[in-house]
Amino acid sequence: MRKMISILGDSSIEKGGNKYNFAFQLGKALVDNGYRVASGGMKGVMEAVFEGAKSSKFYREGDTVAIVPSFDRGSANEYADIVIATGLDIYRNVIVANSDAVVAIGGGSGTLAELSTAWTLKRLMLAYADGEGWSSRVADTRLDHRVRYENIPEDRVYGVHTADEAIAILEKYIDSYRDTFAGIRPGL
């Protein structure tokens, strides 16, 4: 089964800007390297990454998965192949964060909520380290004091500057981040 990478970030970005270009190149690189791409399925970073995914010569129908907050399947961007209309509004963030790994690009409070959820779910996490938004603020940090993986002493939100760096980190670590969230327990 192909692994799915969720992309989190700004719902509004400048086409041709740094975040757009990074998202586009990341989407293309993810599909080039055999991954599927998931997101909240709306505009901004989510649209740019799906557009990039579809530009890959290895693109196949079903490579872009939109997990939209409303019941309206038509609210997804035009590059979405599979649209999951959750009707869960912001609570759908847990579903978005529950991929094999997540990559944040910029982002506001919604992205921060998704990042916190992904951390708790023990997901491999990457963050675009350039520009404004939560991704650059959490790049190369740990979101809290808890040890998520004893066997990964460098566990953190891995900061990246290029799509190639993101792919290299995914290839190095994705199989190490296998644990799943076992529920809230005392002392954790």
C-alpha positions in Angstrom: 0.0 0.0 0.0 1.3 3.4 -0.9 1.9 5.8 1.9 -0.1 9.0 2.2 1.4 12.4 3.2 -0.9 15.1 4.4 -0.1 18.7 3.6 -1.2 21.4 6.0 -1.0 25.2 5.6 -2.3 28.5 4.4 -5.7 28.6 2.7 -4.7 31.7 0.8 -1.3 32.2 -0.8 0.1 34.1 -3.7 0.4 32.1 -6.9 4.1 32.1 -7.9 5.2 33.0 -4.3 7.6 31.0 -2.2 4.9 28.9 -0.4 3.1 28.2 -3.7 6.3 27.1 -5.4 7.4 24.9 -2.5 3.9 23.3 -2.3 3.8 22.7 -6.0 7.3 21.2 -6.1 6.5 19.1 -3.0 3.3 17.7 -4.6 5.2 16.7 -7.7 8.1 15.2 -5.7 5.7 13.2 -3.5 4.0 11.5 -6.5 7.3 11.1 -8.3 8.5 9.1 -5.2 5.4 6.9 -5.0 3.3 8.7 -2.3 -0.3 9.8 -2.3 -1.1 13.4 -1.2 -3.9 14.4 1.2 -5.0 17.8 2.4 -8.0 19.7 3.6 -8.7 20.0 -0.1 -9.5 23.7 -0.3 -7.5 26.6 -1.9 -4.0 28.0 -1.1 -1.3 25.5 -0.2 -3.8 22.6 -0.6 -4.5 23.5 -4.2 -0.9 24.2 -5.1 0.3 20.8 -3.7 -2.5 18.9 -5.6 -1.6 20.8 -8.8 2.0 19.8 -8.4 1.0 16.2 -7.7 -1.0 16.1 -10.9 2.0 17.5 -12.9 4.1 14.4 -12.0 4.8 12.0 -14.9 4.0 9.3 -12.4 0.6 10.7 -11.4 -2.3 8.2 -11.3 -6.0 8.9 -10.6 -6.5 8.8 -6.9 -3.2 10.4 -5.9 -4.8 13.5 -4.5 -7.2 13.1 -1.5 -9.3 16.1 -0.3 -10.7 15.8 3.2 -13.1 18.8 3.2 -14.7 20.2 6.3 -18.2 20.5 4.8 -20.8 18.1 3.3 -20.2 19.8 0.0 -18.0 17.7 -2.3 -17.9 20.6 -4.7 -16.0 22.7 -2.2 -12.8 20.9 -3.0 -10.3 22.4 -5.3 -10.2 21.3 -9.0 -7.1 19.1 -8.6 -8.7 16.8 -6.0 -9.3 13.2 -7.2 -11.0 11.8 -4.2 -13.2 14.0 -2.1 -14.2 13.0 1.4 -16.9 15.4 2.5 -16.8 15.0 6.2 -19.3 17.6 7.5 -17.1 17.8 10.6 -15.9 21.4 10.1 -12.7 21.9 12.1 -12.9 18.5 13.7 -11.9 17.0 10.4 -8.4 18.1 11.3 -7.8 14.9 13.1 -8.5 13.0 9.9 -6.1 15.2 7.9 -3.4 14.7 10.5 -3.7 10.9 10.6 -1.6 10.2 7.5 1.8 8.4 7.4 3.4 11.9 7.7 2.5 15.5 7.6 4.2 18.5 6.0 3.2 22.0 7.1 3.6 25.0 4.9 3.0 28.3 6.6 -0.4 28.3 8.2 -2.4 29.9 10.9 -4.3 28.5 13.9 -5.9 25.7 11.9 -2.5 24.5 10.8 -1.3 24.8 14.4 -4.2 22.6 15.6 -3.4 20.0 12.9 0.3 20.1 13.9 -0.6 19.5 17.5 -2.8 16.6 16.6 -0.2 15.1 14.3 2.3 15.3 17.2 -0.1 13.5 19.6 -0.8 10.9 16.9 3.0 10.2 16.7 3.2 11.1 13.1 6.4 12.0 11.2 6.2 15.7 10.9 8.0 18.2 8.5 7.7 21.9 8.3 8.6 24.4 5.6 11.2 26.5 7.4 11.0 29.6 5.2 8.5 32.4 5.3 5.7 33.3 7.7 3.3 31.1 9.6 3.4 28.3 12.0 5.6 26.0 9.9 8.6 28.2 10.2 8.0 28.7 13.9 7.9 25.0 14.7 10.6 23.8 12.3 13.3 21.9 14.0 11.5 21.9 17.4 9.7 19.5 19.6 6.1 20.4 20.3 6.3 19.3 23.9 8.5 17.5 26.5 7.1 14.0 25.9 9.3 11.3 24.4 7.3 9.9 21.5 9.9 7.5 20.2 12.7 6.1 22.4 14.5 4.8 19.2 14.5 8.2 17.5 16.5 10.6 19.8 16.3 13.4 17.1 12.5 13.2 17.0 11.1 16.7 16.2 9.3 18.6 13.6 11.9 18.4 10.8 12.5 21.7 9.2 12.9 21.7 5.4 13.7 24.3 2.7 13.2 22.3 -0.4 11.0 19.5 -1.7 14.2 17.3 -2.1 15.0 17.8 1.6 11.4 16.8 2.4 11.7 13.6 0.3 15.1 12.7 1.9 13.6 13.0 5.4 10.5 11.0 4.5 12.7 8.3 3.0 15.0 8.2 6.0 12.3 8.2 8.8 8.9 7.2 7.5 9.2 3.5 8.4 10.5 4.4 11.9 7.3 6.4 12.8 5.0 3.4 13.1 3.4 3.8 16.5 -0.1 4.9 16.9 -1.8 6.9 19.5 -3.0 4.7 22.3 -5.3 7.2 24.1 -4.7 9.7 26.8 -3.1 8.1 29.9 -1.9 9.6 33.2 1.6 10.9 33.1 1.8 11.4 29.4 
